[in-house]
Amino acid sequence: MQTGANDLSALWERLERLLAERAPGDHAALRPGASPAELNELEQDLGFPLHPGLRTLLIRHNGVTARRSSTEPGAFLLNYHLLDTAGVLENQRLLASMEQDAMDEGDGELVSGRIAHRMWVPFAASFTADMLFVDHRTGEHYGEIGETNFGDPEYLLLWASQETMLRDLCDGIENGSPVGPLRQVPRVHEGRMLEWMVAGLEW
């Protein structure tokens, strides 16, 4: 069942309230939403429509305030920061280029759909160049949330949908419970920003 834009907006509002209450630096880093013109230009450049969940996200927040180091707030999403429309396109083109280069070299099966794909649209990134993306491939993968780490031979499926991601994040922040397949738990650093660590590791 597809999740409606209103449902996703309500989940984003829940997450925003939690950030405002517990990680005010992260909340302050959120930027206003992208304009219709910016979204239309992004879709034209991508060559296909944005997943409704990703469109809902960008309407709410066109990324976060630029971070100069990992000690600055804004990476509240499992230590990833949200991308703006320019960052979304830049990182999608990087994945598409990686896939095409591998195909040109006869190694497409090692890369395509494993560590890169032109239909993966990143929406968050880390300082180590890892990405979270919304899968835009048609079929069973459409709308999934994945993580690509260029040090790993396979991407990691994190959530089946943005709705599942947001519920998981909110529950984790509210209860201090593990989030995602890596079982990461949040703590508030210096009373201003979230940090995520693998459950069981020493702080």
Secondary structure as UniProt FT lines:
FT   HELIX           5..22
FT   HELIX           24..29
FT   HELIX           36..46
FT   HELIX           52..60
FT   TURN            70..71
FT   TURN            78..79
FT   STRAND          80..82
FT   HELIX           85..104
FT   TURN            105..106
FT   HELIX           108..111
FT   TURN            113..115
FT   TURN            118..119
FT   STRAND          120..125
FT   TURN            127..128
FT   STRAND          131..135
FT   TURN            140..143
FT   STRAND          145..148
FT   TURN            150..151
FT   STRAND          156..159
FT   HELIX           162..175
FT   TURN            180..183
FT   STRAND          184..189
FT   TURN            190..192
FT   STRAND          193..198
FT   TURN            199..200
//
